[in-house]
Amino acid sequence: MSLEELSVVACFSPFHFHRIFKTVTGETVKNFTNRIRMEKAARLLRFSKNRLNDIASVCGFSDATSLSRLFREHFGITPRDYRNGMPIKNSKICQDLYPVNDYYCNADPEELKKNTRWKSERSLSVESPI
């Protein structure tokens, strides 16, 4: 999908959608799309016996040569080496976007009251998720 198609579905202008998307995901729509295509190709290489031409076609590449060149640029190894078991280093598969400490919040009501920057006459009420 193109940026224009995504922005229409989200009911934003392309410019505004791109800004929101990058803020939320940490990468541009184009980089996100290319990364997803590369990671799909990597999964197919590792877990299927399909030929490289077939994988390239399924993942939206024009041919096996294009896939091989971009795979080597993205992951730092060739598709053949990856299929033979060599690990890749440049992948976001199963990785957090941000470390858990960046968004973790202690839900203890007393701790929240103590650390609240603004004061209100109303008391802060937080229900425990348990």
Secondary structure, DSSP 4 states (H G I P E B T S, - for coil): --HHHHHHHHTS-HHHHHHHHHHHHSS-HHHHHHHHHHHHHHHHHHH----HHHHHHHTT-SSHHHHHHHHHHHHSS-HHHHHTT---SS--TT--SS-HHHH-----HHHHHHH-SS--SSPP------
